[in-house]
């Protein structure tokens, strides 16, 4: 049922994208069977997820086949002088291996083994489809939402002291080293998620079944629901609405994207040196290229999900989850992609989704319903306050700022307290009864 629902959603999104003259997620994925993929690392990460159902011998064979296919593709491109403009020179092999195992599952497996292998293939393909779906969603937001609400969010952000401007100046001062280090962390968030997911799914090959809840589920649901909020609350981010756009980082970035300048759409060139003035906010027009992907911050939500799911891992995994969360927060603010209030909404968003998924896995009860309802209420209240009370929030930062932090902290506390009560309690070992000594 989940597979059918996902396929139906992809088909609907494909038609929606074609209505605006854009390639949909299915078209984009089919093209990558042959053309250079947009993210080769993502395809290999998806193959790694698929391989959790394989034996070690099968994993080595699958990895070798993927690398061999990629070498063949590279040689063919070199022979015909085909360019990989906008793509990676590797990754096709991983996709071919995933699709190959789908064929093997249908033709060479039966019963539970077929179902298990198809679940592994589906897990890998869902990760890739999630990325393609997100890309299509972002293009649709830019085409269907000509006006953005950045002035409202920027005004509300005065309640937190304009953290994007502050962190942006710090990142700018670190030069190419600081920017590119954070850029690598920011861009490889999905790879970090796969590492945590592989630890969670390490026992699938032996137990021949998947755990009820794991990180991939949370990641996919965040990517599915988040863009719907983008359509309701379109925001492009401070570097675009109040700055020069990606041109700001062109001189220090090692991988500067070829994106048309959006500086002439900005209110003024203020970011990151001068915080925006406190004014009555209005919707502002913006180009049809820049995604409206700020509210909430999904990078914050994904990084927080990695942090949550890494808590039960070994020490090195817990440290890595903490590092990725801190570095992602620094990048989202320091690159000018998000306002501070976006991050607060992102934290509440992910905790609500995580609580709902865990409740779905263990069975809904009063505590789960209460936690999800409270998280959804706080999230809705945040969006309403950003939209209708930004001027009041900016004029009284010593009241509104602590209230925002208190609202987020209350959801965090409720999640920690509720999920701690859900954890199974260890059964105390029975002490052997002492027998009386014979007289």
MITIKE-601089 format. One record per residue (C-alpha): residue number from 0; x, y, z. Coordinates in nm, 2 decimals, decimal comma. Layout:
// MITIKE-601089
  pos      c1      c2      c3
  NUM       X       Y       Z
...
This chain:
// MITIKE-601089
  pos      c1      c2      c3
    0    0,00    0,00    0,00
    1    0,28    0,24    0,08
    2    0,45    0,16   -0,25
    3    0,13    0,22   -0,45
    4    0,07    0,54   -0,26
    5    0,42    0,66   -0,33
    6    0,39    0,57   -0,70
    7    0,06    0,75   -0,73
    8    0,20    1,06   -0,57
    9    0,50    1,06   -0,81
   10    0,26    1,03   -1,11
   11    0,05    1,32   -0,98
   12    0,37    1,53   -0,93
   13    0,49    1,43   -1,28
   14    0,18    1,57   -1,44
   15    0,19    1,88   -1,22
   16    0,55    1,95   -1,33
   17    0,47    1,89   -1,70
   18    0,19    2,15   -1,67
   19    0,46    2,41   -1,60
   20    0,69    2,28   -1,86
   21    0,93    2,11   -1,61
   22    1,06    1,76   -1,60
   23    0,89    1,56   -1,33
   24    1,06    1,32   -1,08
   25    0,99    1,01   -1,29
   26    1,13    1,16   -1,60
   27    1,44    1,29   -1,42
   28    1,51    0,95   -1,27
   29    1,46    0,76   -1,59
   30    1,71    0,99   -1,77
   31    1,97    0,90   -1,51
   32    1,98    0,54   -1,62
   33    2,19    0,67   -1,91
   34    2,28    1,04   -1,86
   35    2,52    1,17   -1,59
   36    2,32    1,18   -1,26
   37    2,28    1,49   -1,07
   38    2,41    1,33   -0,75
   39    2,61    1,01   -0,79
   40    2,67    1,00   -0,41
   41    2,30    0,98   -0,35
   42    2,27    0,69   -0,59
   43    2,54    0,50   -0,42
   44    2,39    0,58   -0,08
   45    2,06    0,44   -0,21
   46    2,24    0,12   -0,32
   47    2,39    0,09    0,03
   48    2,05    0,10    0,18
   49    1,93   -0,16   -0,06
   50    2,22   -0,39    0,03
   51    2,11   -0,42    0,39
   52    1,90   -0,72    0,28
   53    2,20   -0,89    0,11
   54    2,47   -1,12    0,24
   55    2,83   -1,00    0,25
   56    2,91   -1,19   -0,06
   57    2,62   -1,04   -0,25
   58    2,72   -0,70   -0,13
   59    3,07   -0,73   -0,26
   60    2,93   -0,85   -0,60
   61    2,68   -0,56   -0,61
   62    2,94   -0,30   -0,53
   63    3,18   -0,44   -0,78
   64    2,92   -0,45   -1,05
   65    2,82   -0,09   -0,98
   66    3,18    0,03   -1,00
   67    3,24   -0,17   -1,32
   68    2,93   -0,03   -1,49
   69    3,04    0,33   -1,40
   70    3,38    0,26   -1,55
   71    3,22    0,15   -1,87
   72    3,00    0,46   -1,88
   73    3,30    0,68   -1,82
   74    3,49    0,52   -2,11
   75    3,20    0,55   -2,34
   76    3,15    0,92   -2,25
   77    3,52    0,98   -2,30
   78    3,51    0,80   -2,64
   79    3,22    1,01   -2,77
   80    3,34    1,32   -2,59
   81    3,01    1,35   -2,40
   82    3,01    1,61   -2,12
   83    2,87    1,56   -1,77
   84    2,75    1,92   -1,75
   85    2,55    1,97   -1,43
   86    2,60    1,60   -1,33
   87    2,84    1,36   -1,17
   88    3,06    1,12   -1,38
   89    2,95    0,83   -1,16
   90    2,63    0,69   -1,01
   91    2,47    0,52   -1,31
   92    2,62    0,19   -1,20
   93    2,45    0,21   -0,86
   94    2,11    0,27   -1,02
   95    2,16   -0,02   -1,26
   96    2,24   -0,25   -0,97
   97    1,93   -0,14   -0,78
   98    1,71   -0,20   -1,08
   99    1,88   -0,53   -1,15
  100    1,80   -0,66   -0,80
  101    1,44   -0,56   -0,86
  102    1,44   -0,79   -1,16
  103    1,61   -1,06   -0,96
  104    1,34   -1,03   -0,68
  105    1,06   -1,07   -0,93
  106    1,21   -1,35   -1,14
  107    1,44   -1,55   -0,90
  108    1,30   -1,51   -0,55
  109    0,98   -1,64   -0,40
  110    0,78   -1,59   -0,07
  111    0,94   -1,40    0,21
  112    1,27   -1,37    0,03
  113    1,11   -1,19   -0,26
  114    0,92   -0,95   -0,03
  115    1,24   -0,87    0,17
  116    1,45   -0,80   -0,14
  117    1,17   -0,59   -0,29
  118    1,16   -0,39    0,04
  119    1,53   -0,33    0,01
  120    1,50   -0,22   -0,35
  121    1,20    0,00   -0,26
  122    1,39    0,16    0,03
  123    1,68    0,26   -0,21
  124    1,45    0,38   -0,48
  125    1,24    0,58   -0,23
  126    1,55    0,77   -0,12
  127    1,63    0,86   -0,48
  128    1,27    0,94   -0,55
  129    1,25    1,16   -0,24
  130    1,54    1,37   -0,37
  131    1,38    1,40   -0,72
  132    1,04    1,48   -0,57
  133    1,20    1,75   -0,36
  134    1,37    1,90   -0,66
  135    1,04    1,91   -0,85
  136    0,85    2,06   -0,56
  137    1,11    2,34   -0,54
  138    1,06    2,42   -0,90
  139    0,69    2,42   -0,86
  140    0,70    2,66   -0,57
  141    0,90    2,91   -0,77
  142    0,65    2,89   -1,06
  143    0,33    2,90   -0,86
  144    0,42    3,15   -0,59
  145    0,52    3,48   -0,75
  146    0,50    3,67   -0,42
  147    0,71    3,58   -0,11
  148    0,67    3,66    0,26
  149    1,03    3,74    0,35
  150    0,95    4,08    0,49
  151    0,72    3,92    0,75
  152    0,98    3,66    0,85
  153    1,26    3,91    0,85
  154    1,06    4,14    1,08
  155    0,97    3,86    1,31
  156    1,33    3,75    1,32
  157    1,42    4,07    1,51
  158    1,27    3,89    1,81
  159    1,57    3,66    1,80
  160    1,83    3,93    1,72
  161    1,86    3,86    1,34
  162    2,08    3,55    1,39
  163    2,13    3,50    1,01
  164    2,30    3,84    0,98
  165    2,53    3,76    1,28
  166    2,63    3,41    1,17
  167    2,66    3,53    0,81
  168    2,92    3,78    0,91
  169    3,11    3,51    1,10
  170    3,11    3,27    0,80
  171    3,21    3,55    0,57
  172    3,51    3,63    0,80
  173    3,63    3,27    0,78
  174    3,68    3,30    0,41
  175    3,70    3,00    0,16
  176    3,80    2,75    0,43
  177    3,51    2,81    0,66
  178    3,25    2,84    0,38
  179    3,36    2,53    0,19
  180    3,39    2,32    0,50
  181    3,03    2,40    0,60
  182    2,92    2,36    0,24
  183    3,04    2,00    0,23
  184    2,86    1,92    0,55
  185    2,54    2,10    0,43
  186    2,55    1,92    0,09
  187    2,61    1,57    0,23
  188    2,33    1,56    0,48
  189    2,16    1,27    0,31
  190    2,49    1,07    0,32
  191    2,51    1,13    0,69
  192    2,15    1,01    0,72
  193    2,24    0,69    0,53
  194    2,53    0,62    0,77
  195    2,29    0,64    1,07
  196    2,03    0,43    0,88
  197    2,28    0,16    0,79
  198    2,36    0,13    1,16
  199    1,99    0,10    1,25
  200    1,94   -0,16    0,97
  201    2,25   -0,36    1,03
  202    2,06   -0,66    1,15
  203    1,82   -0,69    0,86
  204    2,03   -0,94    0,66
  205    2,04   -1,18    0,96
  206    1,69   -1,13    1,11
  207    1,53   -1,11    0,76
  208    1,30   -0,83    0,86
  209    1,31   -0,45    0,89
  210    1,26   -0,27    1,22
  211    0,93   -0,10    1,27
  212    1,08    0,25    1,27
  213    1,40    0,39    1,14
  214    1,56    0,72    1,02
  215    1,47    0,67    0,65
  216    1,10    0,68    0,73
  217    1,14    1,01    0,91
  218    1,36    1,16    0,63
  219    1,11    1,07    0,36
  220    0,80    1,20    0,55
  221    0,98    1,53    0,62
  222    1,06    1,57    0,25
  223    0,70    1,48    0,16
  224    0,52    1,72    0,39
  225    0,77    2,01    0,41
  226    0,72    2,14    0,05
  227    0,34    2,16    0,12
  228    0,42    2,42    0,39
  229    0,64    2,60    0,13
  230    0,33    2,65   -0,08
  231    0,14    2,80    0,21
  232    0,43    3,02    0,34
  233    0,66    3,10    0,05
  234    1,00    3,25    0,16
  235    1,32    3,26   -0,03
  236    1,57    3,35    0,24
  237    1,77    3,65    0,36
  238    2,06    3,62    0,11
  239    1,80    3,65   -0,18
  240    1,55    3,89   -0,03
  241    1,80    4,12    0,13
  242    2,13    4,04   -0,04
  243    2,31    3,97   -0,37
  244    2,20    3,60   -0,39
  245    2,45    3,33   -0,45
  246    2,68    3,58   -0,61
  247    2,78    3,67   -0,25
  248    2,97    3,34   -0,22
  249    3,09    3,31   -0,58
  250    3,45    3,43   -0,50
  251    3,50    3,17   -0,22
  252    3,29    2,87   -0,33
  253    3,47    2,57   -0,49
  254    3,14    2,46   -0,65
  255    2,97    2,79   -0,74
  256    2,64    2,70   -0,91
  257    2,54    2,87   -1,23
  258    2,23    3,05   -1,11
  259    2,10    3,37   -1,27
  260    2,15    3,68   -1,05
  261    1,85    3,76   -0,83
  262    2,00    4,08   -0,68
  263    1,77    4,31   -0,86
  264    1,47    4,14   -0,70
  265    1,60    4,21   -0,34
  266    1,46    4,47   -0,12
  267    1,81    4,61   -0,07
  268    2,16    4,48   -0,05
  269    2,17    4,45    0,33
  270    2,28    4,09    0,41
  271    2,49    4,02    0,62
  272    2,62    4,36    0,72
  273    2,31    4,56    0,80
  274    1,99    4,41    0,96
  275    1,67    4,50    0,79
  276    1,47    4,79    0,93
  277    1,16    4,73    1,14
  278    0,87    4,81    0,90
  279    0,52    4,71    0,82
  280    0,57    4,39    0,61
  281    0,41    4,33    0,27
  282    0,43    4,04    0,02
  283    0,70    4,11   -0,23
  284    0,74    3,98   -0,59
  285    1,03    3,76   -0,67
  286    1,17    3,57   -0,97
  287    1,04    3,24   -1,10
  288    1,37    3,06   -1,05
  289    1,45    3,08   -0,68
  290    1,28    2,81   -0,47
  291    1,05    2,92   -0,19
  292    1,20    2,67    0,05
  293    1,26    2,84    0,39
  294    0,96    2,79    0,61
  295    1,02    2,56    0,78
  296    1,39    2,48    0,75
  297    1,39    2,12    0,63
  298    1,77    2,10    0,66
  299    1,73    2,18    1,03
  300    1,45    1,92    1,05
  301    1,67    1,65    0,88
  302    1,97    1,73    1,09
  303    1,76    1,71    1,40
  304    1,63    1,37    1,29
  305    1,98    1,25    1,24
  306    2,07    1,37    1,59
  307    1,76    1,20    1,74
  308    1,82    0,86    1,57
  309    2,19    0,86    1,65
  310    2,13    0,88    2,03
  311    2,11    0,50    2,06
  312    2,42    0,43    1,85
  313    2,78    0,40    1,97
  314    2,97    0,70    2,10
  315    3,13    0,79    1,76
  316    2,78    0,79    1,60
  317    2,64    1,01    1,87
  318    2,93    1,26    1,83
  319    2,88    1,26    1,46
  320    2,51    1,33    1,49
  321    2,58    1,62    1,73
  322    2,84    1,76    1,50
  323    2,62    1,74    1,19
  324    2,33    1,92    1,37
  325    2,55    2,20    1,49
  326    2,73    2,24    1,16
  327    2,40    2,23    0,97
  328    2,25    2,50    1,19
  329    2,56    2,72    1,13
  330    2,54    2,66    0,76
  331    2,17    2,73    0,72
  332    2,21    3,06    0,90
  333    2,56    3,15    0,79
  334    2,49    3,10    0,42
  335    2,19    3,33    0,44
  336    1,95    3,05    0,33
  337    1,73    3,08    0,64
  338    1,61    3,31    0,91
  339    1,63    3,22    1,28
  340    1,25    3,17    1,31
  341    1,27    2,91    1,03
  342    1,49    2,69    1,24
  343    1,25    2,71    1,54
  344    0,97    2,60    1,31
  345    1,19    2,32    1,17
  346    1,26    2,17    1,51
  347    0,90    2,17    1,61
  348    0,81    2,02    1,27
  349    1,05    1,73    1,29
  350    0,96    1,64    1,65
  351    0,59    1,63    1,56
  352    0,66    1,40    1,26
  353    0,89    1,18    1,47
  354    0,63    1,15    1,74
  355    0,36    1,06    1,49
  356    0,57    0,79    1,32
  357    0,67    0,64    1,65
  358    0,31    0,64    1,77
  359    0,21    0,47    1,44
  360    0,47    0,20    1,49
  361    0,39    0,13    1,86
  362    0,02    0,19    1,84
  363   -0,16    0,52    1,92
  364   -0,24    0,60    2,28
  365   -0,33    0,91    2,48
  366    0,03    1,02    2,53
  367    0,11    0,99    2,16
  368   -0,20    1,17    2,04
  369   -0,15    1,45    2,30
  370    0,22    1,50    2,19
  371    0,14    1,51    1,82
  372   -0,16    1,74    1,87
  373    0,05    1,97    2,09
  374    0,34    1,98    1,84
  375    0,10    2,05    1,55
  376   -0,07    2,33    1,75
  377    0,26    2,50    1,83
  378    0,38    2,47    1,47
  379    0,06    2,63    1,34
  380    0,08    2,90    1,61
  381    0,44    2,98    1,50
  382    0,33    3,02    1,14
  383    0,03    3,24    1,23
  384    0,25    3,47    1,45
  385    0,51    3,51    1,18
  386    0,24    3,61    0,93
  387    0,01    3,83    1,14
  388    0,22    3,95    1,44
  389    0,57    4,02    1,30
  390    0,57    4,39    1,38
  391    0,46    4,33    1,74
  392    0,73    4,07    1,78
  393    1,00    4,30    1,64
  394    0,89    4,59    1,87
  395    0,89    4,37    2,18
  396    1,19    4,13    2,13
  397    1,25    4,08    2,50
  398    0,90    3,93    2,53
  399    0,85    3,76    2,19
  400    1,20    3,61    2,17
  401    1,18    3,42    2,49
  402    0,83    3,31    2,41
  403    0,95    3,16    2,08
  404    1,23    2,97    2,25
  405    0,99    2,86    2,53
  406    0,74    2,73    2,27
  407    1,02    2,52    2,10
  408    1,16    2,41    2,43
  409    0,82    2,29    2,55
  410    0,78    2,07    2,24
  411    1,14    1,93    2,29
  412    1,06    1,86    2,66
  413    0,73    1,70    2,58
  414    0,89    1,47    2,32
  415    1,18    1,37    2,55
  416    0,95    1,30    2,84
  417    0,69    1,11    2,64
  418    0,93    0,90    2,44
  419    1,13    0,81    2,75
  420    0,82    0,66    2,90
  421    0,77    0,46    2,58
  422    1,11    0,29    2,62
  423    1,09   -0,07    2,75
  424    1,20   -0,09    3,11
  425    1,46   -0,35    3,19
  426    1,33   -0,64    3,39
  427    1,52   -0,69    3,71
  428    1,70   -1,02    3,75
  429    1,53   -1,25    3,99
  430    1,74   -1,33    4,30
  431    1,77   -1,69    4,38
  432    1,59   -1,78    4,70
  433    1,81   -1,88    4,99
  434    1,74   -2,23    5,12
  435    1,75   -2,27    5,50
  436    2,04   -2,48    5,61
  437    1,96   -2,82    5,75
  438    2,00   -2,84    6,13
